[in-house]
Amino acid sequence: MENIRKASDDTKVIHGGIGEYEYGPVVPPIYQVSTFKFEDVDHGARLFKSEEKGYIYTRMGNPTIEALENSVAILENGDKALACSSGMAAVHTVLASVLKTGDHVVCSEAVYGPTNIILRTLMTKFGIESTFVDTSNLEHVKKAIKPNTTLIYVESPGNPTLVVSDIEAIAKIAKENNALLCVDNTFMSPILQKPLELGANIVLHSMTKYLNGHADVVAGIVIVNDDLYPKFRKTLNLTGGVIDPFNAFLVHRGIKTLYLRVWHQSKSAEKIAAWLEKQPQISWIKYPGLKSHPQHDIAMKQQKAPGSMISFGLEGGLEAGKRMMNNVHLCQLAVSLGGVESLIQHPASMTHAGMTREDRLAGGITDGLVRVSVGIENVDDILGDLKHALKQV
């Protein structure tokens, strides 16, 4: 479809990124190859000089991977995308493309644990400084800006506290200070939130989550517009964190049901969050769809729906969290999120265990915090499982 960018999202997920292929397949074939042959020496020379479109080596480009990249770029309303071998490869691609020695990053306190760690450890080895703030507080963002601030990195909703940051307002702050804004949009997917439309310069996803949706692929992606693309493509080509063609095929297949899955999951999560809010074992709950959420109004302004991630705190702290984890049956005790199955996890002892307790608490990750990723099962079955587990707390 030539005008696929003008279509609705439920059409884009089906047809986005698909081109014309030999023999007329309905879906892009899996080009499971490492290298591509040239017609002659001059043809190879033209490809290396970018004088002609084509493929040389899968680390530098592959038709199956390109189809996936185009699909996600279209969904995010961006110009180009770069598919990576993992979500962290996508994070590294952003940092390595944008930052240099002496630069400063302002980052959300509530952010995926390994993103926090890579900024605090690996990036410091190259002379890059980071300041972690509550990006839901615009004054905190402004005060954290330094003359050498190059990048503001926001995850909204944040992981795992579901704090919501005003992307449009932060984009204005970034622009005023000649900094770039990167938004990790994993929790929302392009179906529920489009950060580029709100002023962000860079969007990334762990495609392991909603985009793939079936817990069988590890992958990431970065979406940018044409002005940044050449720099990002050069970085990814040189560092080599590219996705495998077969995994690209699987993610692209998963995207075809993304629209249906995300809306179903969000609707179920709204019902579950409303029930959890009333339970005596729960000391607090964060879900953007609840009016009790501190940034409910901002969330409803920039998101099309609340999403399917729920975080809540248990009265009994760390031990209560462990007891609940050990008494779920339908919800799978596992990290990750966004798949067809409901997942539940305890960040303090799992995804954020690599952080110090002080750093976890600074980011709102309390000992009793539980995070639920609502799947596509029958909502009453999910509720029944949570009711059983809570009785054991």
N, C-alpha and C positions, 0 to 999 in steps of 0.2 A: 504493500500500500504506500503510494507516494506521499499521501497527506496524513500519515500515521501520527505525526506530532500534534495534529489538530483533533485527534480522536479522544474519546473519554478513556480514563484509566482502565476500565474493564475491557476495553478493546485493545489498548496498548499492550497489556500483559500477554495477549494472545499473538499479536502480529508484530510487535516491536522488535527491531533488529534483524528480521528475516529478509534476506536478499534473494537473488536469483542464483541457482546452483545447477551444475551439469546434471542432466537427467530429470530435473524438475521435482526434487523432493519437497514435501510440504514443510519439513523442519530442516534446519541446517545439519548437514552430515558431520560426523565426528572425524575431523582431520587429525588423526592420531599419528602425527609425523613430527620429526625433529627438524627436517630441512626440506627445502623446495628446490627443484631443479630449474635452471635457466634455459631459455630457448637457444641462446648463444651468448658469447662474451659481452656483446653490446647490451643485450637485454639485462644481464646481471649488473653491468655498470650503471644503467639507467635506474634500476631498483635501488642500488646503494646510494645514488645521488638524489633519490626521491623525485626523479623526473617522471616516473611512471608508477602507478599503483600496482602493488603485487606483494608477494611474500617471499622472504629469504630464509628465515630461521624462526622457529616457534617462540623463542625468547623475545623476538622482536615483533612478532605478529603472526596470527593464525586465523583462518576464516571462522572457525568454531568459536574461538575466544572473542573475535571482533563482533560476532553476532550478539553474544551476551553483553559486551560492552555497550553496543548501540542500544540494546533493549533497555538497560538501566539508565543510560544517559537520557533516553526519551522519557522514561518514567519520571526522572528528576527534573526534566526540562533544562538539562545542561547540554553543552555542545559535545563533549567527549567524556569517555570513561576509561579507566585503566583497571582491568581485572587482575587481582593478586592472589597469591597462594594461600593467604589467610587474612583474617581481620587485622592482625598485628603487622603483617607485611604491608597492608594498606596504610596503617598508622605510620610505619617507618618510611614509606614512600613519601607521605606528606611532609614529615619532619626533615627528611634528607633533601627534599626538593626545595624547601622554603628557608631552612635555617643555615646559618654559618657561625663560626666562632665569634663570640661576643654578643650574640643575639639573645633576646629575652622572650619568654613565652608566658602568657597568662592563661591558666587552665582551670577548668571547673574542679572544685574539690570532689564532687560526686562524679566520678569518672571510672571507667573500667579499670580494674586493678593493674593489669600489665601496662596500660597506657600511663598510669601514674608512675609505675616503676621505671619504664623506659626513659621518662623525662628526668626522674630523680637520679638515675644511675648512668645509663649509656650516654645520654645527651650531655651530661656534665663532664664526661671524659673529653668531649670536644669543645668545652668552654661555653656551653649553652646553659643559661640560667632559667629556672621556671618558678613562677609564683602561683600557688593554688588558692583560689578564693571561691566563695559562694557566688556563682555567676547569676543566681536569681536576684541578687542585690546589685543593682546597677552602680551604686556608689562604690561598692567594693571593687567592681571591675575598673571603674575610672581611677580609683586610688592606686590600683596595682600597676597601671600603665607606667612605663619608663621610656626615656628617649630612645632606647634600643629595643623596644618591644616590636617584634616582627610578626608575631602570630598570637591570636586569641583562639583558644581551643575549647569548644563547648560541647558537652553532651547533654542533649535535652530531649526527653526526660533523662535525668542522670541515673547512673547505675551505681548502687541498687536502690537509692533513696527516692527515686522518681521526682526529684526536685526539678522544676521547670524554669528554664531561662528564657527571657524575652529576646528571641533571635533578632528580630527587626531592630530593636533598640541597641543591642550589642553590635550589630553590623554598622550602625551609625557611629558608635564609639570607635570601632576599628578604623573606619574610613577617615574619621577626624584625626586619627593618630598615625595614618599611613601604615596600618597593620592589616594583615589578612585575617579573615574569620573562617575557621574550619568548624563544621558541625558534624558530630557523629550522630547520624540519623537512624542507627540500627534499631532502637526501640520502637520507632514509629513506622518505618518503611516509607517508600515514596508514596504509598497509597494514602497515608494519613497526614504526612507533613512534607513540604518541599522547601527546604532551607534556602536554596538559590533564589527562589521567588521572594524570600524575606530579606535578601541582601547578603547572604553568605557568599564567600568566594570559592569555598571548597566543601564538598560533602563526602563523607565516607560511610561505608557499611561493612559490618561483618556479614557477608553473604551466607555464612554458616547458619544464620538465624532465619528471619522471615523470608528473605528472598529465595533461599533454597527450600526451607520449610520441612525437611524430612530427615534431619539428623544423620545424614550420610555423606556430607561434604564439608570440608573446611575451606573457606575462601573469603576474600575481601574485595572491595572495589572502592575506587576514588572517582568522583565526578567533578569536573572542572569545565570552565569555558575556554574558548580557543586561545585566549591570551596566556594562560598558564600551561596549557597542554604540552607544548614542546619540551619545556623544562621537566615536567613530571614524567613524560614518556622516556626521556633520556635517562632519568634517574632509575626508573623501573627496569629499563633494558640493561643498565650497567650493574645494578645490584642483584638482578635476577629473580626477584620474588614473584614471578609470573604464575598464573594458574595453569594447570594441566588441561589440555583440550577435552578430555573425558569429563572432568569435573565441571568445566565450563558448560558442557552439554547438559549435565544433570541440573545445574543451577538454572539454566535457561528453561529447562522443562518445568522445574519447580515454580518459576515465575508465572507460568500460565494459570496457576490456581491462586496466586498471591492475593488478588482482589477478593475472591470468595473467602479465603481463609482469614484474612485480616479483619474483615467486617464481622464474620461469625465469631471470631475470638473476642473481639472488642465488646460485642453485645453480651456474650457470656460473662466476661470480666466485670461488666457493670453490675450485673445481678449478684455475682459473687462478692464484689467489694461492698455493696450495700448490706449484704448479710454479715460479712466479717466485722463491719463497723459497729454492729450491735452486740458482739460477743464479749462476755466479761473477761475472757483470757487475753483480750487484745488491749494493749495500753495505748496504741496509736495506729493509724493506717494512712498510707499515702497512695492515693489513686487519683489521677487528674480529673476523672469524671465525678468525683465527690465534691460537693460544695465546701466541705471541710478542708480540702486541699488548699494550702496557702497561695498557690498560683493557679487556682482553678480558672479564673477569668482569662489569664494569659494563655493557658493551655487551650481553652476553647476558642480563643482568637486565632491561634496559629496551627492548631491541629483540627482535622476533620472529625475526629472521634477520640475518646480517651485512650484507646489502645488496650492491650491485654496483659500488661505487666502490673502486678500489685505487690507492694511492700507493706509489711506491718510489723509491729513490735509485740513481743510476748511479755507478760508481766513477770515471768520467772527468769528472764535473761538467758544466759548461755545454756544452762541446763534444760530450760523449757524448750529452747530451740532444738536441742538435740533430741529430746523426747518426742517432739512433734515429727521431726525428720524420720525417726525410727518407727513411726506408726502410720505412715501413709501407705496406701496400697495401689490405688489407681494413678495418683500423681507420682511420677518417677523422680527418685532422689538423684538428681544429676545437675551439673552445671549446664550452661548454654540456655537458649530460650528461642521462642518464635517458631517452634516446630508444631507438627500436628498433634503431638502428645503433650499433655500438661506436665510441666516440670516444677519441682520445688527444691529450694536450696537455702543454706544457711551461710551467708557471706563471711561472717567472722571466722568460721572454721573451714571455709572452702575458697571461693574466688578471691577474697581479699585477705587471706591468711598470710600472704607475703608482706603485707603492710604492718607497721607497728600499730599497737592498740591506740596509741595517741593519734596517729595519722588517720586511722579508721574512724575514731570518734570525731575528729575534726571534720571529716566528710559526712558525718551523720550516720555512720555505719555502727550502730549499737550492737552489743553482744546478743541481744534477743531478736535482732532483725531477721525476718524471713521473707524471701522473695519467691513469688509464684508467677510462672509463665503459663497462662491459660491456653489450653489446646483446643481442638475442635470436637472433643468428646461431648456427649450430652451434658448440658450444664448441671442438671440435677444429680448426675452421677459424680461429677467433680465435687459438688457441694456435699454429697454424702460422704465422700472420702475425707474432706477437710473437717466435717463435723466429727467423724470418728477419731481423727488424729487429735483434734483439739480437746476432746474429752480425756485424753491421756496426759494432758499438760497440767 
